Amino acid sequence: MYKRKIEIILKSWLDTPSRKPLACKLKRRHAVIVVLCLILSSLVTAISSFNTAKGLAYEELDFALKQTLSEQQNDVITPDTIRQFRAHISIEALRKDSQIVVRSTPEQKVVYRAECSALSILNMSDQRLSLMLLLSAMLWSSMFLFRRKASEMRAFSPSPLTHYTNYGGIFFDETAKNFYDNTGKEIHFTPLQQQLMQMLILNPSHQIEKTTICNALWPNKPDASETLYTLIRRLKPTLEQNSQLQIECIRGRAYRLVGKMSDKCQ
């Protein structure tokens, strides 16, 4: 019973619009951590498997080289020597491009070394686990992106306990005092921009006199016309990018929210 009550409280707390950005942020961070851990594990596993295969490969090549040199009658490496060397290699993946490299030391000694390509070693290494981890990382990130997109599409299903005002593709949550676009993504305004938008969107005509705005936002400032002009100018791009609205100047005495049309005077 108490467990159920706690679940209800937590759900209602997370469902509050003001909490949603924090919850989404935590989910994004956790998803990124999981993907990075899977990719890192895949890389470490791949390198470890490659190094193990490399050790086995050179152990096999050194054994085949010793067998070949013990059967040689002279120190000259001929095509027959290479064929004989490859015949002593028991690992099929190493036979095709394995070679005997001859080097001389500063002491004028001849040194024989068996070598093969990194691709041959990679082919004989077991990379199944690393590929599975990499595939898991890709699936996890794909699922997260899909769920995030689906969550954004569902984000704006208004709760019966919350009152939304919708105008011109912009939603105002009167409970949390937040603005959202038509996908449910929160629109971030500055505090003064937020106050001005609330005044405009809650007004039945979506129109307010300049003097009313100045008295509400800057009650102690004798003439806030220039300050209001700057506020409107900076608000316009954010509003127009996130909605179908723009701010229109009415004969230099009022501002009004209207649908996007040709530019109006400021």
N, C-alpha and C positions, 0 to 999 in steps of 0.2 A: 504493500500500500504506500509506504513512505518512498520506496523506489519509484513508483509511478508518479507521485507528486513531484519528485525531483526532476524526472524526465519532462513533465509538463512545464515546470518553471524554466528549465534550460531551453526547451523548444521555444517558449514564448519570448525568452530573452534574445535568442539568436534570430527569431523572426522579426524582431523590431528593426525597422529600416536603418536606424542609427547604428545598429550593431553589425549589420550585414557586411559593410566594407571590411571590418576587422576580421570577421569569420572567413570571408573570401580570401583575404590576404594570408591568413594562416594556412588555408588549404593550398593556395598557390605555392607557398614556401615549402610546405611538406611534400608536395608533388615534385618540386624541383629537386629537393634533397633525395627523394627516392630514385628519381631518374639518374641523378649524378652518381649515386651509390651503385646502381646497376651497371652503368657505363664503366665506372672505375673497376668494379669487380670483373666485368668482361675483359677489360684491358689487362688486368693483373693475371687473370686465368690464361689468356692468350699468350702472354709473354712467358709465363711459367711452363705452359705446354710446349711452346717453341724451344725453350732452353733444355727441357727434358729430352725432346726429340733430337736436338742438336748434339747433346752428349752421347745418345745412343748411336747417332749417325756417324760421328767421328770415331767412336769406339769400333764400329763395324768397318769403317774405311781403313783405320790403322791396322786392324787384324788382316784385312784383305791385302794391304800393301806389304805387310811382313811376309805373308804367304807367297806373294808374287816375287819379292826380292830374294827370298830363300831359294826359289826355283830358277832364278836368273843365272846365266852363265857369265854375264858381264854386266857392266854398269850402264849400258846404253839402253835408253827407253825407246822402244819401237812400237808401231801400231799393234804388233802381236802381244807386247807387254801390257798395253792398255786393255786389250781384249781378255787376256788372262787375268788381269787385275779385276776387271768387272765380273768375270765369271766366279770369282771368289766372294763377291758381295751377295749376301743372302737376302737383303732387303730390296725388293723390286724397284721401289721409288728412287733409290740411289744409283741404280746402274746406268741410267741413260746419260747423265751429264757429269758423272764423277770423273775426276782427272788426277793424274800424278804430276805434281809440280816439282821441278828440280831447282834448287837454290844453292848458291855457294856462300859459305861463311867467310868472315874476314881472315880466318886461318886457312883459306883455300880448300876447305872441306866441302864435299858435295852432300847436300841434305835432300832427302826425298820426303815429300808430304802429299798426302791424299786430301783432296778438297772436293766440295760439291756446292751447288748454288743454294742460296737461302730459300728459293722457291721449292726446291726438292725437300728441304727440311720441313718447310711449312706444309707441304702435301702429306708428309708422313706423320705430322703432329696431330693430336686429337683436339680439334677446336670446337667440338660439339657443345661443350658446356659454355664456352665464351660466346658462341653464336646464340645459344638459348638465352643467356643473360642480356645480350644486346637486343635480341628480339623482344624480350620482356620489357626492356627500357622503352623501345619504340611503341609497343602496345600500351604501356602505362601512360606515356605522354599523349598518345592518340586518344585514349579513353578520357584522360583528364581534359584535353581540349574539347572533346565532344561533349562531355558533361558540363563543362563551363559554358559552352555555347548554348546547350539546351537550358542550362540554368538561367542564362541571360534572357532567353526567349520566354521562359516561364516567370521571370522575376517580377513582371508587372501584372500579377493577378491580384487586384486589390482585396485586402482582407475586409470582412464586414465590420471589423472593429476600427478600421482606418478610413478616414474621409479624404478622398483625393479630388483636387480640382484639375480638370484637363482643359487646356486651351492651346490650339495651334501646335499640337504634337509635343507639348511639354506638360508634365504632371507635377503638381505640388501636393506633397503629403502634409496636411494641416496638423497632423499629430506630431510627427518628427521634425517638421519644418525643413524638409529637404525637397530638392527639385530633381526630377528624373526625365530622361528622354523616352521615346516610345519603345525602346528595347529594355527599359528598366535600369539603365546605367545612370548612376547619380551624376548630376551636373554640379560642378564645384564653382561657386561664386565666392567673391570676397565678402566679408561681413556687410559692407555698405551696399554692394550689388545685391546681396541676398535680401536685405531690407527693402530696397527699391523694387525688386521683382515681386516680393510678397505684396507690396502695396498695389502694384499694377495688376497682378493676376487675380487678386481677391476683390478688386473693384468691379462692380457689375459692368461698367462700360470700358474697363481696362484703360481708363484715361484719368490722369491726375494733373492738377495745376502745378506749375513750377514752384509757386510760393508754398503750397502744401508740402511738397517734397522737401524743400529747403528747411521749412520749420520742423519737419519730422526728423530729418537726418542731422541737421546742424542748427539746433534751437538757439544756440548762443552766438551765432555768426550773423552779423547784420546783413551782409550781401554774399550769398553763397552761389550766385549764378555761375561763375566761372568754375567753381568746384563741382557743381552739378554737371556742367558741360563736359568736364574731364571724366567724371564718373560714367556718364552716358556713352561717351566715345570709347571707353575701355570695356564697357559692358556689351556693346553691340556685337563684336566678333564672337564672343562666347555664346551669346544667345542665338545668333544666326547659324552657327556651326552645329548646334544641338537641337534645333527646333525649326518650325516653319514660320517663325515670327521675326519681326523686326520692330525697332522703336521708331515711331514717327513723331515729328515735331508739329504741333498744331498752332500755327500762327505765332510762334515764338512765346506762347504763354502756357502751353501744356505739353505733356508727352503721353503717347498712347501706344499700346501693343496692337499691331496689325499683322495680317498675313503678308508674306514676302511679296513685294511688288517692286516697281522701280524705286531707286533711291529717293528719299525725301530730304528736305532741308534739315539741318541740325539746329 
